[in-house]
Amino acid sequence: MNTSSHIALVTGGARGIGAAICRALADCGHRVVVTDIAAQGASALAKEIGGESVAMDVTSANSVSQASEQIAREIGAPTIVVNNAGWDNLMPFLETDEEFQNKVIAINYTGPVRVCRAFLPGMIAAGGGRIINIASDAGRIGSALEAIYSGTKGGLIAFSKTLAREFARNQITVNCVCPGITNTPLIKEITANNELAGRGIAAIERNVPLGRMGQPEDIAGAVVYLASEAASYVTGQTLSVSGGISMAG
Ligand SMILES: NC(=O)c1ccc[n+]([C@@H]2O[C@H](COP(=O)([O-])OP(=O)(O)OC[C@H]3O[C@@H](n4cnc5c(N)ncnc54)[C@H](O)[C@@H]3O)[C@@H](O)[C@H]2O)c1
């Protein structure tokens, strides 16, 4: 990590927090690879920021392996990897069924595990790197109506700390950013037809000490820091970007 420009891969980069991360990393001079299951959105954003785009569904082993081979062949080894793709819908735990549970686990937990497994060897060969996993405050402190999601994000935090220990010797740092409620298309979709979720999210928003909902750019700022030279001695950490709604003890 001793040059200023890196190949930076972002999952779920087509919209929301991922798109803001892609724009911010491109602004830092990195060559950004926008990956997403939504290939058209990824390609449009890549054009806008002068980066590359590759279709990649993090829930599919084949898709991740094909994308990683294509990236290695056509672009090079990413030394910054941001696991941002994620999904949820809010509902009481007893209303969740196995299909929903498996989908949440596949996108939010197995996906990042698969992506780390695919891109860590390239980082090791390059002599270092940064993995930044977008978890959630739900994974630190729990969140009503998000039992499965909270479990996946808590798992992602523990997984990240373990990778941080295992790959420190390779000069690879692994950290988590935990957004609070952030204004993205996902939040709009969750609240559109779900009154209970809408009320819950509005209540959280009213209680944010800094007095507003987070914006995708707020999260991107933390990612830029963790990807920067300034953070080269920071690993295994979990940074909440939530306007103060949760504060680490
Ligand atoms: N918005 C919030 O309030 C909030 C709060 C805490 C954590 N987060 C986390 O931030 C991250 C981004 O969330 P967002 O609100 O921007 O969501 P979003 O739905 O607006 O954007 C997510 C992107 O991920 C992509 N994606 C979904 N499934 C995918 C898959 N299988 N493979 C590849 N890409 C896939 C989508 O196409 C989309 O472009 C997620 O990990 C989410 O859990 C969001």
The ligand as a Gaussian input file, in Angstrom:
#p B3LYP/6-31G(d) Opt

LIG

0 1
 N      -29.226000       2.317000       4.209000
 C      -29.080000       2.077000       5.498000
 O      -29.778000       2.649000       6.360000
 C      -28.025000       1.101000       5.963000
 C      -27.801000       0.998000       7.351000
 C      -26.828000       0.114000       7.805000
 C      -26.115000      -0.651000       6.907000
 N      -26.362000      -0.534000       5.568000
 C      -25.582000      -1.375000       4.662000
 O      -25.022000      -0.589000       3.642000
 C      -24.871000      -1.376000       2.459000
 C      -25.482000      -0.652000       1.279000
 O      -26.867000      -0.463000       1.529000
 P      -27.771000       0.571000       0.711000
 O      -28.744000       1.132000       1.701000
 O      -26.931000       1.475000      -0.098000
 O      -28.572000      -0.468000      -0.224000
 P      -29.147000      -0.314000      -1.719000
 O      -30.153000      -1.419000      -1.892000
 O      -29.616000       1.062000      -1.954000
 O      -27.873000      -0.642000      -2.620000
 C      -27.322000      -1.952000      -2.551000
 C      -26.683000      -2.337000      -3.861000
 O      -26.281000      -3.702000      -3.718000
 C      -26.660000      -4.413000      -4.888000
 N      -26.864000      -5.829000      -4.597000
 C      -27.923000      -6.409000      -3.979000
 N      -27.778000      -7.729000      -3.967000
 C      -26.598000      -7.996000      -4.578000
 C      -25.899000      -9.194000      -4.870000
 N      -26.408000     -10.396000      -4.579000
 N      -24.694000      -9.108000      -5.486000
 C      -24.186000      -7.892000      -5.829000
 N      -24.818000      -6.735000      -5.607000
 C      -26.009000      -6.788000      -4.978000
 C      -27.930000      -3.732000      -5.367000
 O      -28.178000      -3.992000      -6.757000
 C      -27.642000      -2.271000      -5.064000
 O      -27.012000      -1.631000      -6.154000
 C      -25.509000      -2.739000       2.766000
 O      -24.521000      -3.664000       3.149000
 C      -26.413000      -2.419000       3.931000
 O      -26.668000      -3.547000       4.732000
 C      -27.309000       0.316000       5.077000

